[in-house]
Amino acid sequence: SRKLPDQFIQDFLHQVFLEIKPLDKEAVAMTEAPLEGERGGGGRRNLRISRALSLLQTLVEAHVLDCDAQGVLPHSACARGQPLKVTIKCSPKLRPRPPQTDKDKDKDTGEAARGGEEEWTEEVHSNLRLKELVQRCAARLSRDPERVGLRVGSDAVLEGRGRTLGALGIEDGAVVTAVAKEAGGKGEQHSAATVLRAMSVADTEGVVARRFEVLLQRLEDEEAAGAGECDEALQQQLWTVLQALPSSGPILASVTHALHHNEAWEEGRGEEGIWRAAYRWQMVLALLLPLSPPHGEEGERRSAGLAQCALRHLLALLPALCHKGGRWCSPARLSWQVALPVLLQVLKVILNTLLLSSGEAGEGPEVVSCGIVMEMVLEAVTMVCAEVEEGQARCRALLLDCLHLASTLVKELARFSAK
């Protein structure tokens, strides 16, 4: 899958999106008859789409392993992830030996025999790629990165230089062993043709942009079917594929322009569908939490400006998800369970940025905004407690997120008022 010619990739994508895109009315009537025992009306049509998505997902996952070499990242890995502290232990063969004089060689000292560091702690995040952690370790050990591998426990050496630490299952507090790898010459050569590259090209005909539109529209079409008719398994598959593909160039450009120029989204102030909103706010999160954090006063001012603009957009959108009776407030639906954590995560980043930046600026509009947010979050907590069925793991996690955010806001506002 990683040695396929470019033309095959293009033909493959063409056929896959032919299956997914909307059909005319006559074709829909022929393909949307319910299958035996099926709930809803997707029928054979949804089955064909699901099969096409499975093929696409399989190929994308193979290409993500090597995405670092392509200069293209999956949509889900564009923002800085959850902070992690990882302990790195150095295997005996990899420990560097300090240079020794003739006198040192005659001395039987344990430090000279052992040499170098045995372990240390790296502060990383869940979206850091494996290759970057290997490079850090190699630099610390003064080794060639191609000769250093990482292993968790007794498992094999981790593979896939484009995979993130989160995808590899590395959690906070994990212990990773740095081991010596055999020289591999120039290494395995892969074709430059991948689905990730093909879906990141800004083509003049807009083919790639329309493909993203097809995926998002299919999500919204299923959402419009209503409870009992919506195929949430298909929605989950569509969303997973969108997370594995690179971000849509045109949508990212519109979000970036809006935040930097304090303008509304091109589609207009949250009137878009819930899935589009969740996808767009993931891009906002990537702009607020870039993989490489900004440095210096200018970088901090730019981050604070983006956060203030994003907060104004978010305050207009939160009632749709968090207020009882809001047009998207359906806690039992997959769309709500996906979208609300995205917005809460963005909200936490915005508030942390604004409260930190306003420490010396005195009382400002961001503090007033915090009061409005506080009211919304408490209402969201009340709504979740009252309406979400006990035992739903996702919703329990959302409730904890809401409570944690409310607690943080109270503490931060009290601290600011005390000044």
C-alpha positions as CSV (number, residue, x, y, z in Angstrom):
1,S,0.0,0.0,0.0
2,R,3.0,2.3,0.5
3,K,4.4,1.6,-3.0
4,L,1.4,2.4,-5.1
5,P,1.7,4.6,-8.2
6,D,0.2,8.1,-8.2
7,Q,-2.4,7.2,-10.9
8,F,-3.7,4.3,-8.9
9,I,-4.2,6.6,-5.9
10,Q,-6.1,9.1,-8.0
11,D,-8.3,6.4,-9.6
12,F,-8.9,4.8,-6.2
13,L,-10.1,8.1,-4.7
14,H,-12.3,8.8,-7.7
15,Q,-14.1,5.5,-7.3
16,V,-14.5,5.8,-3.6
17,F,-16.1,9.2,-3.7
18,L,-18.3,8.1,-6.5
19,E,-19.8,5.7,-4.0
20,I,-20.2,8.2,-1.3
21,K,-21.5,11.3,-3.1
22,P,-25.3,12.0,-3.3
23,L,-27.2,10.2,-6.0
24,D,-30.1,11.3,-8.1
25,K,-33.7,10.5,-6.9
26,E,-34.1,7.4,-9.1
27,A,-30.8,5.9,-8.0
28,V,-31.6,6.6,-4.3
29,A,-35.0,4.8,-4.7
30,M,-33.1,1.7,-6.0
31,T,-30.4,1.6,-3.3
32,E,-32.1,2.8,-0.1
33,A,-34.6,0.0,0.4
34,P,-34.1,-1.3,4.0
35,L,-32.2,-4.6,4.4
36,E,-33.9,-7.4,6.3
37,G,-33.8,-6.7,10.0
38,E,-32.4,-3.2,9.5
39,R,-33.5,-0.2,11.4
40,G,-33.8,2.9,9.3
41,G,-33.8,3.4,5.6
42,G,-30.2,3.5,4.6
43,G,-30.2,0.0,3.3
44,R,-27.9,-1.1,0.5
45,R,-26.8,2.5,-0.2
46,N,-25.3,2.8,3.3
47,L,-23.7,-0.6,3.1
48,R,-21.9,0.4,-0.2
49,I,-20.7,3.7,1.4
50,S,-19.5,1.8,4.5
51,R,-17.5,-0.6,2.3
52,A,-15.9,2.3,0.3
53,L,-15.0,4.1,3.5
54,S,-13.4,0.9,4.9
55,L,-11.2,0.7,1.9
56,L,-10.3,4.3,2.2
57,Q,-9.6,4.1,5.9
58,T,-7.3,1.0,5.4
59,L,-5.2,2.8,2.9
60,V,-5.0,6.1,4.9
61,E,-3.9,4.2,8.1
62,A,-1.1,2.6,6.1
63,H,0.0,6.0,4.8
64,V,-0.2,7.7,8.2
65,L,2.7,5.5,9.4
66,D,4.9,7.4,7.0
67,C,3.2,10.8,7.0
68,D,6.1,12.6,8.5
69,A,8.1,12.0,5.3
70,Q,5.3,13.5,3.2
71,G,5.1,16.7,5.2
72,V,1.3,16.2,5.6
73,L,-0.4,15.5,8.9
74,P,-3.8,14.0,9.7
75,H,-6.5,16.5,10.8
76,S,-6.6,15.0,14.3
77,A,-2.9,15.5,14.9
78,C,-2.5,19.2,13.9
79,A,-3.0,20.6,17.4
80,R,-0.8,20.1,20.4
81,G,-2.1,17.1,22.4
82,Q,-2.5,16.4,26.1
83,P,0.7,17.1,28.0
84,L,2.6,13.9,29.0
85,K,5.7,13.2,31.1
86,V,7.5,10.1,29.8
87,T,10.5,8.5,31.5
88,I,13.2,7.4,29.1
89,K,15.5,4.6,30.2
90,C,18.6,3.9,28.3
91,S,19.5,0.3,27.4
92,P,23.1,-0.8,28.3
93,K,24.2,-1.0,24.7
94,L,23.1,2.6,24.0
95,R,24.7,4.3,27.0
96,P,27.4,6.6,25.7
97,R,30.9,6.1,27.1
98,P,32.8,9.2,28.0
99,P,36.2,9.7,26.5
100,Q,38.9,8.1,28.6
101,T,42.6,8.9,29.1
102,D,45.2,6.2,29.7
103,K,45.1,6.9,33.4
104,D,41.3,6.5,33.4
105,K,41.6,3.1,31.7
106,D,43.8,1.9,34.5
107,K,41.1,2.9,37.1
108,D,38.3,0.5,37.6
109,T,35.6,3.1,38.2
110,G,31.9,2.3,37.9
111,E,31.1,5.7,36.4
112,A,33.7,5.4,33.6
113,A,32.5,1.9,32.8
114,R,28.9,2.8,32.8
115,G,29.0,6.3,31.2
116,G,26.2,8.7,30.2
117,E,22.7,9.0,31.6
118,E,20.7,6.0,32.5
119,E,17.3,7.7,32.6
120,W,15.6,11.1,32.3
121,T,12.1,12.6,31.9
122,E,10.8,14.1,28.6
123,E,7.9,16.5,28.7
124,V,5.9,15.8,25.5
125,H,2.3,15.7,24.3
126,S,0.0,13.1,22.9
127,N,0.3,14.4,19.3
128,L,4.1,14.4,19.2
129,R,5.2,12.1,16.5
130,L,7.4,9.1,17.2
131,K,10.1,10.4,15.0
132,E,10.4,13.6,17.0
133,L,10.8,11.7,20.3
134,V,13.4,9.5,18.8
135,Q,15.3,12.6,17.6
136,R,15.2,14.1,21.1
137,C,16.6,10.9,22.6
138,A,19.3,10.5,19.9
139,A,20.4,14.1,20.5
140,R,20.6,13.6,24.3
141,L,22.7,10.4,23.7
142,S,24.8,11.9,20.9
143,R,23.6,9.1,18.6
144,D,22.4,8.9,15.0
145,P,18.5,8.9,15.1
146,E,18.5,6.0,12.5
147,R,20.4,3.9,15.1
148,V,18.0,4.6,18.0
149,G,14.7,2.8,18.6
150,L,12.1,3.1,21.4
151,R,10.3,0.3,23.1
152,V,7.5,0.1,25.7
153,G,7.9,-2.7,28.2
154,S,8.9,-6.0,26.5
155,D,7.2,-5.1,23.3
156,A,8.9,-4.8,19.9
157,V,10.5,-1.6,18.9
158,L,7.9,1.0,18.0
159,E,7.4,1.5,14.3
160,G,5.7,4.2,12.1
161,R,7.6,7.4,12.3
162,G,4.5,9.4,11.5
163,R,2.4,8.0,14.3
164,T,1.6,10.0,17.4
165,L,2.4,9.0,20.9
166,G,-1.3,8.9,21.6
167,A,-1.9,6.6,18.7
168,L,0.9,4.3,20.0
169,G,-0.8,4.1,23.4
170,I,1.9,6.0,25.3
171,E,0.2,7.7,28.3
172,D,1.3,10.1,31.0
173,G,3.9,8.4,33.3
174,A,4.9,5.8,30.7
175,V,8.3,4.3,30.8
176,V,10.0,4.0,27.4
177,T,13.3,2.2,26.8
178,A,15.8,3.6,24.2
179,V,17.5,0.7,22.5
180,A,20.2,0.4,19.8
181,K,19.0,-0.4,16.3
182,E,21.0,-2.1,13.6
183,A,22.2,0.0,10.7
184,G,19.7,-0.2,7.9
185,G,21.6,1.5,5.1
186,K,19.4,4.1,3.3
187,G,16.3,2.5,4.7
188,E,13.2,1.3,2.9
189,Q,12.2,3.7,0.1
190,H,8.5,4.5,-0.2
191,S,6.6,6.1,-3.1
192,A,5.7,9.8,-2.7
193,A,2.1,8.9,-3.7
194,T,-0.2,8.7,-0.7
195,V,-3.8,9.4,0.0
196,L,-2.7,12.1,2.5
197,R,-0.8,14.0,-0.2
198,A,-3.5,13.5,-2.8
199,M,-6.1,14.9,-0.4
200,S,-4.0,17.9,0.6
201,V,-3.4,19.3,-2.9
202,A,-5.0,22.6,-3.7
203,D,-6.1,21.8,-7.2
204,T,-7.5,24.5,-9.4
205,E,-10.6,22.5,-10.3
206,G,-11.7,22.1,-6.7
207,V,-11.9,18.3,-6.8
208,V,-10.2,17.8,-3.4
209,A,-12.4,20.5,-1.8
210,R,-15.5,18.7,-3.2
211,R,-14.4,15.4,-1.7
212,F,-14.3,16.9,1.8
213,E,-17.7,18.5,1.1
214,V,-19.1,15.0,0.2
215,L,-17.9,13.6,3.5
216,L,-19.3,16.5,5.6
217,Q,-22.6,16.6,3.7
218,R,-23.1,12.8,4.2
219,L,-22.7,13.4,7.9
220,E,-25.3,16.1,7.9
221,D,-27.7,14.2,5.7
222,E,-27.6,11.3,8.2
223,E,-28.1,13.8,11.1
224,A,-31.2,15.2,9.3
225,A,-32.8,11.8,9.2
226,G,-33.7,12.1,12.9
227,A,-33.7,9.7,15.8
228,G,-34.3,6.1,14.8
229,E,-33.4,6.7,11.2
230,C,-29.9,8.1,11.6
231,D,-27.1,5.5,10.9
232,E,-24.7,6.4,13.6
233,A,-22.3,3.6,12.7
234,L,-21.9,5.2,9.3
235,Q,-21.5,8.6,10.9
236,Q,-18.7,7.3,13.2
237,Q,-17.0,5.8,10.1
238,L,-17.2,9.1,8.2
239,W,-15.9,11.1,11.2
240,T,-13.0,8.6,11.7
241,V,-12.0,9.0,8.0
242,L,-12.1,12.9,8.3
243,Q,-9.8,12.7,11.3
244,A,-7.3,10.5,9.5
245,L,-7.2,12.7,6.3
246,P,-5.4,16.1,6.2
247,S,-7.5,19.2,7.1
248,S,-9.6,20.6,4.3
249,G,-7.6,23.5,2.8
250,P,-10.4,25.8,1.9
251,I,-12.2,25.4,5.3
252,L,-8.9,25.9,7.2
253,A,-8.2,29.0,5.1
254,S,-11.6,30.5,6.0
255,V,-11.2,29.8,9.7
256,T,-7.7,31.2,9.8
257,H,-8.8,34.4,8.0
258,A,-11.8,34.8,10.3
259,L,-9.7,34.5,13.5
260,H,-7.0,36.8,12.2
261,H,-9.4,39.5,11.0
262,N,-12.1,39.1,13.6
263,E,-14.7,38.1,11.1
264,A,-17.6,35.5,11.2
265,W,-17.2,32.2,9.5
266,E,-17.9,32.3,5.8
267,E,-21.0,30.0,6.3
268,G,-22.3,32.5,8.9
269,R,-22.3,32.5,12.7
270,G,-23.0,28.9,13.7
271,E,-25.9,28.4,11.3
272,E,-24.0,25.4,9.8
273,G,-24.6,21.8,10.8
274,I,-23.3,20.4,14.0
275,W,-20.7,18.1,12.3
276,R,-19.3,21.0,10.3
277,A,-19.1,23.1,13.4
278,A,-17.2,20.3,15.3
279,Y,-14.8,19.9,12.3
280,R,-14.2,23.7,12.1
281,W,-13.6,24.1,15.8
282,Q,-11.0,21.4,15.7
283,M,-9.1,23.7,13.3
284,V,-9.6,26.6,15.8
285,L,-8.0,24.4,18.4
286,A,-5.0,23.7,16.1
287,L,-4.6,27.5,15.6
288,L,-4.7,28.1,19.4
289,L,-2.5,25.2,20.3
290,P,0.0,24.8,17.4
291,L,2.4,21.9,17.5
292,S,5.2,24.4,18.0
293,P,4.1,26.9,20.7
294,P,4.8,30.6,20.0
295,H,7.7,32.2,21.7
296,G,8.3,35.7,23.0
297,E,5.9,38.6,23.7
298,E,4.8,39.0,20.1
299,G,3.7,35.3,20.0
300,E,1.9,35.6,23.3
301,R,0.0,38.7,22.1
302,R,-1.0,37.0,18.9
303,S,-2.3,34.0,20.8
304,A,-4.3,36.2,23.1
305,G,-5.8,38.1,20.1
306,L,-6.8,34.8,18.5
307,A,-8.3,33.6,21.7
308,Q,-10.4,36.7,22.2
309,C,-11.8,36.4,18.7
310,A,-12.5,32.7,19.1
311,L,-14.3,33.3,22.4
312,R,-16.8,35.6,20.7
313,H,-17.6,33.0,18.1
314,L,-17.8,30.3,20.8
315,L,-20.2,32.3,23.0
316,A,-22.6,32.5,20.1
317,L,-22.4,28.8,19.5
318,L,-22.4,27.2,23.0
319,P,-26.2,27.7,23.6
320,A,-27.0,25.4,20.7
321,L,-25.2,22.6,22.4
322,C,-25.4,23.4,26.1
323,H,-28.8,24.9,26.7
324,K,-31.8,22.7,27.1
325,G,-33.9,23.2,24.0
326,G,-30.9,24.2,21.9
327,R,-31.1,23.1,18.3
328,W,-28.2,20.6,18.7
329,C,-28.8,19.7,22.4
330,S,-29.5,15.9,22.0
331,P,-27.2,14.2,24.5
332,A,-28.2,10.7,23.3
333,R,-26.9,11.4,19.8
334,L,-23.4,10.7,18.5
335,S,-23.2,14.2,17.0
336,W,-23.6,15.9,20.5
337,Q,-21.2,13.4,22.1
338,V,-18.5,14.3,19.5
339,A,-19.1,18.1,19.2
340,L,-19.4,19.1,22.9
341,P,-15.9,17.8,24.0
342,V,-14.4,19.7,21.0
343,L,-16.0,23.0,22.1
344,L,-15.2,22.4,25.8
345,Q,-11.5,21.7,24.9
346,V,-11.4,24.9,22.9
347,L,-13.1,26.8,25.7
348,K,-10.5,25.6,28.3
349,V,-7.6,26.7,26.0
350,I,-9.3,30.1,25.4
351,L,-9.9,30.9,29.1
352,N,-6.4,29.8,30.1
353,T,-4.9,32.0,27.5
354,L,-7.0,35.0,28.3
355,L,-6.7,34.8,32.1
356,L,-3.0,34.4,31.9
357,S,-2.6,37.3,29.5
358,S,-4.9,39.6,31.5
359,G,-2.9,39.1,34.8
360,E,-1.2,42.5,34.4
361,A,-3.8,44.3,32.3
362,G,-6.5,44.8,34.9
363,E,-10.2,44.2,34.4
364,G,-11.1,43.6,30.8
365,P,-13.8,42.3,28.5
366,E,-12.5,38.7,28.9
367,V,-13.4,38.7,32.6
368,V,-17.0,39.6,31.7
369,S,-17.0,36.9,29.1
370,C,-15.9,34.4,31.8
371,G,-19.0,35.2,33.7
372,I,-21.2,34.5,30.7
373,V,-19.3,31.2,30.1
374,M,-19.7,30.3,33.8
375,E,-23.5,30.6,33.5
376,M,-23.5,28.5,30.3
377,V,-21.4,25.7,31.8
378,L,-23.5,25.4,35.0
379,E,-26.6,25.2,32.8
380,A,-24.9,22.5,30.8
381,V,-24.0,20.5,33.9
382,T,-27.6,20.7,35.1
383,M,-28.9,19.6,31.7
384,V,-26.5,16.7,31.5
385,C,-27.3,15.5,35.1
386,A,-31.0,15.7,34.3
387,E,-31.2,14.2,30.9
388,V,-28.4,11.8,30.2
389,E,-29.1,8.1,31.0
390,E,-26.9,6.6,33.7
391,G,-24.3,4.2,32.4
392,Q,-23.4,6.1,29.2
393,A,-19.6,6.3,29.5
394,R,-19.2,9.1,27.0
395,C,-21.7,11.3,28.7
396,R,-20.2,10.6,32.1
397,A,-16.9,11.8,30.8
398,L,-18.6,15.0,29.4
399,L,-20.1,15.7,32.8
400,L,-16.7,15.4,34.5
401,D,-15.3,17.8,31.8
402,C,-18.1,20.3,32.6
403,L,-17.6,20.1,36.3
404,H,-13.8,20.4,36.1
405,L,-14.2,23.4,33.8
406,A,-16.7,25.0,36.2
407,S,-14.4,24.5,39.1
408,T,-11.4,26.0,37.2
409,L,-13.5,29.0,36.3
410,V,-14.6,29.7,39.8
411,K,-11.0,29.5,41.1
412,E,-9.6,31.6,38.3
413,L,-12.3,34.3,38.7
414,A,-11.8,34.4,42.5
415,R,-8.0,34.7,42.0
416,F,-8.5,37.5,39.5
417,S,-11.0,39.4,41.7
418,A,-8.6,39.2,44.7
419,K,-6.1,41.3,42.7
